[in-house]
Amino acid sequence: MNYQFLTTVSIREEEFRPRDLPDGWKRSPAENTRQWLAKETETAYYNFCANEQFRQDYFLEALDKRSLFHKSKAYILASVLKKNPLFIHEPIYTQKLDSMADRILKQYAVGRLIVAGDNRYLSGDLLEFMTGPLLPQNVRTRRNSTYFAASMSDHFTRESFFAPGAAYEHSDVCTLLRNPHIARNEEWQLSFYQSADRLRNHYLGHLTDVVMVDSHMLASERLGGADYDGDMIKTIAAPILNACVRRNYEYDLSNHNNLPLLMIPTETPQLRDANDWYARFEVVRDTFSSRVGQICNAALDRSIIAYNENLNLEEQQKYREETETLAILTGLEIDSAKSGVRPDLEEYLGKRTVQRSVFLRYKNLVEAAETRRAWYEPTHAEKIKRFFDSVDWDKVDSNVERFPYLAHQLKKNTPKIRPKPAADSELFTFAQAPDWKERLDKDTLSAVSDLLGDYEACLSRIRASRVPIRDKQRKSDIDRILYARGQEDVYDSDELYALFQQLEPERVTALRQTVREQCWHFMDAAERETFLLEQLPEAEFAACYDLLSDFHFGGFRVLGDLICDIDDENTAQDRKHLLRETDSPAFIAMMQTFIDQPFANYRDTVAARCRKLLDGIVRPALAVRYVVADGKRDLLWELLIDQIEKNVLRREVDYAE
């Protein structure tokens, strides 16, 4: 469930999250007898962080899944953990648990909560669809007659929905809504279909990704202009949310005669000349330049005010009307891909008349963290800290706007289990004797150690080769200096880069070292000219001496910017070379396997080749002890996953201790 829906429901503070609850949890929230909307999300986060039994059961569930074969990684992880629970502290387990906890927390911070319900495709009654075309004269057999009579008399229950195979608990009423959900009047509460309908359960029970409604109702109009051609619908079964949605309206569930609707007007499609190339370009551009996200953000800023019961009624009514208008404009913007008629959004997107909400400011920061920042910009962590420090959270009364703060406090105040990796003797049968490492063959151990080192180096070089080269990172500083000196027409930064790129990489590296050692930045003008004559005596550099040696407006900084950028680029280019003269035969074999299969998963490809080389050194059953003896038992899961369980020491752990 997402934040857009939450802004429109009439939810009280004690239903959302009571203020007297602790910011974090030292005991499971499930033990608290009260119910609130974020309880399931906070319980899930606590379980992944601090519930020892849950952390074990999360992996052990794979043993009961029939779809997993015994050689799958998930099944082996579960089998090893069942045999010796101390493996739960190994990185392959803890990293997965931490990743799940971080994922839940990140979703919580941006308003995506865990609630009972699911996502399904909207459809009309498929039984009616199959039966409607049948004519009585086409019913020829007794079996056909029985089906025809039953289906013609089995009418879809009005004010209900049919969701085959719903795996969540539900009450009599659930809420259906569509994404994007901007304003009230875009959701519908319907009764859960009777489970005793044997006909539909028999013929349609396997359609677990479909939700069916009576197509004769105003379902599509009620759900923001949805239709039956594959629109995705959310079903919400959480009792708290259903009660809050019901509170929005004053009507009987069995009487929808006066149900408010947000009707999306139908626009006449715009006809364009197919022979006009510019018209074709505009059609393609408008089709893929959707402004739905911008409209949703503008609507969210208004809906937070419109549905905030702590504000005056006049202000609420004003922004409620604007929110509903934006909901209609969203439908028109979506339909514009087909009609070619784009709505005028200048009033809402052209100028900001509503202050950006705290929630969207945080959400924008989270999204910006996925992109690379400029070197002079604050780090993402610094921006987040500045954001939390700039907001007086005691004055924030909107439930949705509190999400970032609640997630921040939950992480801060919920202690995590600190992994304590067990000793080899507590995990493996072969490590019981104190001198087990001394009993291993020294030559074999040395060969295995060299191979594992080559394996890790091979993976490291492949990762380095995939990092994009960020050239000319200091170019903006050079352009700023030239502009400040009024020489932007005399010198061109790209030409300066091209000039210094003519130098040999070794010479650039040596020049960078010399600049650092002789403290170029602290020389006077005469010393800089002498330095340039010694280090760059070529005639083509002479024209730049005045610029490079001048103190005014930081001209002397240009030399450092140029050689640092070019040296960094040369180093990055060297990292792109996958094979080098000093590589060992085993390294070359693994790297060549990757080169031959560039589109396969590089870790799996290199690991498979390394396994073959390892099998040539020592039998797989014995290889486990050599890898462990080398101090790299984490690599067992990549190279010898099929040999781990037979070497695991059986052990029972009492969680009550």
Salt bridges, closest charged atoms under 4 A:
GLU13 OE1 - ARG19 NE 2.94
GLU15 OE2 - ARG12 NH1 3.88
GLU15 OE2 - ARG247 NH2 2.74
ASP20 OD1 - ARG34 NH1 3.18
GLU31 OE1 - ARG27 NH2 2.97
GLU42 OE2 - ARG17 NE 2.48
GLU90 OE2 - ARG633 NH2 2.86
ASP102 OD1 - LYS416 NZ 3.71
ASP118 OD2 - ARG120 NE 2.81
ASP125 OD2 - ARG200 NH2 2.67
GLU128 OE2 - HIS216 NE2 3.00
ASP154 OD1 - ARG200 NH1 3.03
GLU159 OE1 - HIS256 ND1 3.07
GLU187 OE1 - HIS181 NE2 3.10
ASP197 OD2 - ARG200 NH1 2.78
ASP214 OD2 - ARG158 NH1 3.21
ASP231 OD2 - ARG178 NH2 3.42
GLU282 OE1 - ARG272 NH2 2.53
ASP286 OD1 - ARG285 NE 3.17
ASP286 OD1 - ARG342 NH1 3.54
ASP301 OD2 - ARG356 NH1 2.44
GLU322 OE1 - ARG302 NE 2.63
GLU333 OE1 - ARG291 NH2 3.00
GLU333 OE2 - ARG342 NH2 3.16
GLU367 OE2 - LYS363 NZ 2.81
GLU370 OE2 - LYS106 NZ 3.37
ASP389 OD2 - LYS385 NZ 2.97
ASP392 OD2 - LYS395 NZ 3.86
ASP424 OD1 - ARG633 NH1 2.53
ASP435 OD1 - ARG439 NH2 3.28
GLU456 OE1 - LYS632 NZ 2.99
ASP477 OD1 - ARG480 NH2 2.81
ASP477 OD2 - ARG557 NH2 2.89
ASP479 OD2 - LYS475 NZ 3.28
ASP494 OD1 - LYS472 NZ 3.32
ASP494 OD1 - LYS475 NZ 3.95
GLU538 OE2 - ARG507 NH1 2.65
ASP550 OD2 - ARG485 NH1 3.04
ASP550 OD1 - HIS552 ND1 2.88
ASP565 OD1 - ARG474 NH1 2.57
ASP567 OD2 - ARG512 NH1 2.96
ASP568 OD2 - ARG474 NH1 3.53
ASP568 OD1 - ARG512 NH1 2.81
ASP583 OD2 - ARG461 NH1 2.85
ASP615 OD1 - ARG611 NE 3.03
ASP630 OD2 - LYS632 NZ 3.98
GLU638 OE2 - ARG603 NH2 2.84
ASP642 OD1 - ARG611 NH1 2.96
